[in-house]
Amino acid sequence: MKKIDAFTQGYIATAFWSSSDESNDQGGEPLDRNYDISDLSPGALQVMIRDCAKFQENNADDLANSENSDSRCGHDFWLTRNGHGAGFWDGDYPEGIEGRLTTASDAFGECSLYIGDDKQIYHSDG
């Protein structure tokens, strides 16, 4: 597998941490308790890498000037695009940058992870 950059690693780790396996009526366990990146379907991994690369390319200047690690920025991209109530807008980003990164994240729309019948993790939009 191709080396995954720190931004994308942070994004994927946050996706697993903030998503659940839906194994009971209360939502189940966070995915990161029983799954990891090796459980992602090839298509889900490809979409996540693509979205992170596009976000980084489109927002390179703001990310470079954010004063946060690449991993933290990936973390905040997942949270912001999915409306988790935390993300770029509540972090320690310089004024102006947080608004632009939030708007850019929102443009990607929401997405989620789910477990398929084959026990692989899949990605869905909306």
C-alpha positions in Angstrom: 0.0 0.0 0.0 1.2 3.5 -0.8 2.4 5.6 2.2 -0.4 7.7 3.6 0.5 11.2 4.6 0.0 12.6 8.2 -3.1 14.6 7.2 -4.8 11.6 5.8 -3.8 9.4 8.7 -5.3 12.0 11.1 -8.5 12.1 9.0 -8.8 8.3 8.9 -8.1 7.9 12.7 -10.7 10.5 13.5 -13.2 8.8 11.2 -12.7 5.5 13.1 -12.8 7.2 16.5 -16.0 9.2 15.8 -17.9 6.4 14.0 -19.6 3.4 15.6 -20.2 -0.1 14.6 -23.9 0.1 15.2 -23.8 -3.2 17.1 -26.6 -2.3 19.5 -29.5 0.1 19.9 -27.2 2.7 21.6 -24.9 2.8 18.5 -22.4 0.2 19.6 -18.6 0.6 20.0 -16.4 3.2 18.3 -14.9 1.7 15.2 -11.4 2.2 16.5 -11.9 -0.3 19.3 -12.2 -3.3 16.9 -11.1 -2.0 13.4 -8.2 -0.2 11.8 -7.2 1.1 8.4 -6.5 -2.4 7.2 -10.3 -3.1 7.5 -11.2 -0.3 5.0 -12.4 -1.5 1.7 -10.1 -0.5 -1.2 -12.8 1.8 -2.5 -13.3 3.5 0.8 -9.6 4.0 1.3 -9.3 5.4 -2.2 -12.1 7.9 -1.6 -10.6 9.1 1.7 -7.2 9.5 0.2 -8.7 11.4 -2.8 -10.7 13.7 -0.6 -7.8 14.5 1.7 -5.5 15.2 -1.3 -8.0 17.5 -2.9 -8.6 19.4 0.3 -4.9 19.8 0.9 -4.3 21.0 -2.6 -7.2 23.4 -2.6 -6.2 24.9 0.8 -2.5 24.5 0.8 -1.7 28.1 1.9 -4.2 28.2 4.8 -3.1 24.7 6.0 0.6 25.8 5.9 -0.3 28.9 7.9 -2.6 27.2 10.4 0.1 26.6 13.0 -1.3 23.0 13.6 0.2 19.7 12.7 -0.9 18.0 9.5 -2.5 15.2 11.5 -4.5 17.8 13.5 -5.7 19.4 10.3 -6.8 16.0 8.9 -8.7 15.4 12.2 -10.4 18.8 11.9 -11.3 18.2 8.3 -13.3 15.0 9.2 -15.0 16.6 12.1 -15.9 19.8 10.3 -17.2 18.2 7.1 -19.4 15.9 9.1 -20.8 18.6 11.5 -19.5 17.0 14.7 -19.7 20.3 16.6 -15.9 20.6 16.6 -13.3 21.2 14.0 -11.5 24.1 12.3 -13.9 26.8 13.6 -13.3 25.9 17.3 -9.6 25.1 17.1 -6.6 27.3 17.6 -6.4 28.5 14.0 -5.6 32.1 13.1 -8.6 34.3 12.5 -9.8 34.1 8.9 -8.1 30.8 8.2 -10.6 28.9 10.4 -13.5 30.3 8.4 -12.0 29.5 5.0 -11.1 26.0 6.1 -14.6 25.5 7.5 -16.2 26.7 4.3 -13.9 24.4 2.3 -14.8 21.4 4.5 -18.5 22.1 4.2 -18.2 22.1 0.4 -17.2 18.4 0.5 -20.5 17.4 2.2 -21.0 14.8 4.9 -19.9 11.2 4.7 -19.9 8.2 7.0 -18.4 4.9 7.5 -20.3 1.6 7.8 -19.5 -2.1 8.1 -20.4 -4.3 5.2 -21.6 -7.9 5.4 -18.0 -8.8 4.5 -16.8 -7.0 7.7 -14.9 -4.4 5.6 -15.5 -0.7 6.3 -17.2 1.2 3.5 -17.6 4.9 2.9 -20.9 6.6 1.9 -21.7 10.2 1.1 -24.7 11.9 2.7 
